[in-house]
């Protein structure tokens, strides 16, 4: 998943035409879709190239906070969103309520949920067993993928405020028997991308990828960059 923070239309079109085959999803970050005058044209570009998109979960949270959930559903239907994101990273709704929203939307859309708070203290004090429980609850409710939060800068959620990955938390999540192909790890930095490719595999679902990092990430996945060159030469990925 790559994140569009407001690229001009021409650059966006060039991006999708050149690298659309390397992109599974474009996420229009937080509420940028509301203030992007060329948003309909961007959606058309994605449709032409067969690239799926969704609106940032913060926009979902704003609608829910204002008591406008049905209006959010109508908005996504009108736009033609193939996917919607459901999160509670900012607003104060329980994870059970979030899972209920996932269930309510999954009948009409493919749903990607998100686990982890944008509040660093809340995320760092949430025990690993709760991360695992909330991930499983969202999957059970119908989420196609569950995103593990790091924020755009890689300094929240599964990362500490200094950008360091919470390795113990990740190991507990990976050892919990969850379907790894349905986890989407936010990995905005080369260090995070490299770690997850090595730890999970070259097909790890990675998100919050900057538009300038799409091709570099592909080289990491293929062992065409120093960070993973030896992994691909010495390791049997079939195991």
Buried (B, 14 or more C-beta within 10 A) or exposed (E): BBBBBEBEBEEBBBBBEEBBEBBEBBBBBBBBBEEBEBBEEBBEBBEEBEBBBBBBBBBBBBBBEEEEBEEBBEBBEEBEBBBBBBBBBBEEBEBEEBBBBBBBBBEEBBBBBBBBBBEBEEBBEBEBEEBBBBBBBBBEBBBBBBBBBBBBEBBBBBBBEEBEBBEEBBEBBBEBEBEBEBBBBBBBBBBBBBBBBBBBEBEBBBBBBBBEBBEBBBBBBEBEBEBBBEBBEEEEEEE
